[in-house]
Amino acid sequence: MVELSLLTLLNLVGNNFCEYRDLGYDNYKSLLLAYSDASNEFGPLKVKNVIEKSDNFKVAALAVAAVKCPKYIME
């Protein structure tokens, strides 16, 4: 298995976030569900480790979300 990176994590979460928003969930619930999906796929400890060790996590997460589904980020 490929080592989980910040970019891999954020791309998966970004896709899932947009899908949950399309279903009508709010930003917070969509984000939690998307990270739950990532934990199921990669394992919660790997996801936690990537988040803890990443610099500028918020900026990177917003950038990925803005590219994947700008209509929800620009609200």
N, C-alpha and C positions, 0 to 999 in steps of 0.2 A: 504494500500500500504506500502511496506517495505521502510524504510528510505534509501535514496540514499547514498551510501558510495563511497569512492574513488575507491575501488576495483571493485565495480559494474559498475561504470562509465567507468573506464579504460578498463574493459573487453568488454563492448559494443562498445566503441570507437575503441578498437583494432581490433575487428572482422570487423567492418564496414570499418576501414581504409584499411585493407587487401583486402576487397572486391573491394573497389574503386581503389586501386592500380592494382588489377587484371584486372580492366576495362580499364586501361591505363592512369588514371589520375596521375599527379605528387604528390609528398609527401605533399606539401602544400595544394593543392586543396582537396586531399583525407582526410587530417586532418580536414579541415574546414567542409567538407561534413559530416564526421563522428560525429563531435561535433554538427552540425546542427541536425542530426538524434537523438542524445542524448537529445538535448533540446526539440525536438518534443515529445519524449517518456516520459521524466521526468519533463519537464517544464524548461524554461530558468533560472528562479531564483534558482531552486534547483541545477542545473548544475553549475551555477556561484558560489553559496555558497560553494559547495564541492571544487571547484578549489581554491577559496580564502582561505579556512581554512586548506588546505592540505599542510603539510610540505613535502619537497623532491618530489614535484609533477613531475618534469622533470625526475628524476631518475626512479620513479615508472612507468611513462608513457613509457619511453624507454624500461624498462624491460618487460612490458606487450607486447609491439609491437615486441620486439626481439623474444619473445617466440611464438607469434601468426604468424608472417610472417617475419622471419629473412632475407629472400632474399631481402627484400626492405630496411631493416634497415642497413644492412651491405654494401649497395652500396657505 
